[in-house]
Each structure stands twice: as structure tokens, then as C-alpha cells.
């Protein structure tokens, strides 16, 4: 039986992803869940890595950050990443905690990912665990 949770974390903004991972890992340890972590080069690749591992884990936590630039690229990546993660969860009936930040700048992302402030990594892990129960 699948026992572990897989954290799929985009390391494009490594300071942000490290914070998000710390928040999620702290929750998983507190709640005595086993976990693995794999890194995606960007948020757009997270759904592929979840799908590639869909039969090997009880649940997933998607972590990453998309920062708005000067073009429409931000909207495409943010919308399609969120849609595909939701599709994977619904079509495969597997919980996926969503911790992909969409921010206007790096400073905002650092605050939202900081385990001592907003701690969105923790929130994603708690949501994932709640769906398992």
C-alpha cells in the first residue's frame, strides 16, 4: 500500500521553494507522515511529475512560485499549472495540496513562503492531510 506523500517542488526560485518545503515538511513530521521530495525546474513541470508518480504515493503537495513579469506569460503558467494540478486530483481521486504562489514580486513571495509569517507550505500540507482523513 502507498504510504508516503510526495512533495513536488519547483526550485526556480530556490529561496521561496526552500521556505515552502520547510513549512510542508514541518507539518508532515508533526503528523508522522513519511514523505519524499522531488524538484521540478519550474511550476509548469509540476503536473508532469505528479502524473509520473500518481500510482506510487497516497497524496501530493505541489509547491512553487510564479512571479508576474511584464508579459502575459505569468497568466498562462499560473492558470495552466493550477488547472492541470486540479485535473490530476479530480481524475485520479488523489489529494494534492496546492502551495503554488502567484506573486507580484520576489519580496511578496518571500513573505508568503516564510514559515514564520504566512507559511503557505504549511497550509498546503495541512490541506493535503485533511483530504486524506
C-alpha positions as CSV (number, residue, x, y, z in Angstrom):
1,X,0.0,0.0,0.0
2,X,1.1,3.5,-0.8
3,X,2.1,5.2,2.5
4,X,4.1,8.3,1.6
5,X,3.3,11.8,0.5
6,X,5.3,13.2,-2.4
7,X,6.3,16.9,-2.3
8,X,6.8,18.2,-5.8
9,X,8.6,21.5,-5.5
10,X,9.7,23.9,-8.2
11,X,13.1,25.2,-7.4
12,X,13.1,28.0,-9.9
13,X,13.1,30.5,-7.0
14,X,15.2,28.5,-4.6
15,X,14.8,30.7,-1.5
16,X,11.0,30.6,-1.9
17,X,10.8,26.9,-2.5
18,X,13.1,26.1,0.4
19,X,10.8,28.1,2.7
20,X,7.7,26.3,1.3
21,X,9.4,22.9,1.7
22,X,10.3,23.7,5.3
23,X,6.7,24.6,6.1
24,X,5.3,21.5,4.5
25,X,8.0,19.2,6.0
26,X,7.4,20.5,9.5
27,X,3.7,19.6,9.2
28,X,4.4,16.1,7.8
29,X,6.8,15.4,10.6
30,X,4.4,16.7,13.3
31,X,1.7,14.4,11.9
32,X,4.0,11.5,11.4
33,X,3.7,11.2,7.6
34,X,6.5,9.7,5.6
35,X,7.4,11.8,2.5
36,X,9.7,12.2,-0.4
37,X,10.7,15.4,-2.3
38,X,11.4,15.8,-6.0
39,X,12.2,19.0,-7.7
40,X,10.8,20.4,-10.9
41,X,12.7,23.0,-12.9
42,X,9.6,25.3,-12.9
43,X,5.9,25.2,-11.9
44,X,4.7,24.2,-15.3
45,X,6.5,20.9,-14.9
46,X,4.9,20.0,-11.5
47,X,1.8,18.3,-13.1
48,X,4.0,16.0,-15.2
49,X,6.0,14.9,-12.2
50,X,2.8,14.3,-10.2
51,X,1.3,12.3,-13.0
52,X,4.5,10.3,-13.4
53,X,4.3,9.3,-9.7
54,X,0.5,9.1,-9.3
55,X,0.4,5.4,-8.5
56,X,3.3,5.5,-6.0
57,X,2.0,7.8,-3.3
58,X,-1.1,8.4,-1.2
59,X,-1.1,12.1,-1.8
60,X,0.9,15.0,-3.2
61,X,1.9,18.5,-2.2
62,X,2.7,20.9,-5.1
63,X,5.0,23.8,-4.1
64,X,6.4,26.6,-6.2
65,X,6.2,30.3,-7.1
66,X,5.3,32.2,-10.2
67,X,6.2,35.9,-10.2
68,X,4.4,38.3,-12.5
69,X,6.6,39.9,-15.2
70,X,5.9,42.3,-18.0
71,X,4.1,39.9,-20.3
72,X,1.1,37.5,-20.4
73,X,3.4,34.6,-19.6
74,X,2.6,34.8,-15.9
75,X,-1.2,34.2,-16.5
76,X,-0.6,31.3,-18.8
77,X,1.8,29.5,-16.5
78,X,-0.3,30.2,-13.3
79,X,-3.6,29.3,-14.9
80,X,-2.5,26.1,-16.7
81,X,-0.4,24.9,-13.7
82,X,-3.4,25.2,-11.4
83,X,-5.8,23.7,-13.9
84,X,-3.6,20.6,-14.5
85,X,-3.0,20.0,-10.8
86,X,-6.7,20.2,-10.1
87,X,-7.4,17.9,-13.1
88,X,-4.9,15.3,-11.8
89,X,-6.5,15.4,-8.3
90,X,-10.1,15.1,-9.6
91,X,-9.4,12.5,-12.4
92,X,-7.2,10.3,-10.2
93,X,-9.1,10.9,-6.9
94,X,-5.8,11.7,-5.1
95,X,-5.4,14.6,-2.7
96,X,-3.0,17.3,-3.9
97,X,-2.2,20.2,-1.5
98,X,-1.7,23.3,-3.6
99,X,1.1,25.5,-2.5
100,X,2.0,27.3,-5.7
101,X,2.3,31.0,-5.0
102,X,1.4,33.6,-7.6
103,X,3.0,36.9,-6.6
104,X,3.7,40.3,-8.0
105,X,7.4,40.3,-6.8
106,X,10.0,38.3,-5.0
107,X,9.6,40.2,-1.8
108,X,5.9,39.2,-1.6
109,X,6.8,35.6,-2.4
110,X,9.4,35.5,0.4
111,X,6.8,36.8,2.9
112,X,4.1,34.3,1.8
113,X,6.5,31.4,1.9
114,X,8.2,32.2,5.2
115,X,7.5,29.6,7.8
116,X,7.5,32.4,10.5
117,X,5.0,34.6,8.6
118,X,2.3,33.4,6.1
119,X,3.7,29.8,5.8
120,X,1.8,28.7,2.6
121,X,3.9,25.5,2.6
122,X,2.3,24.5,5.9
123,X,-1.1,25.4,4.7
124,X,-0.7,23.2,1.6
125,X,0.4,20.3,3.7
126,X,-2.5,20.7,6.2
127,X,-5.0,20.8,3.3
128,X,-3.4,17.6,1.8
129,X,-3.6,15.8,5.1
130,X,-7.2,17.0,5.7
131,X,-8.2,15.3,2.4
132,X,-6.7,12.1,3.5
133,X,-8.7,11.9,6.7
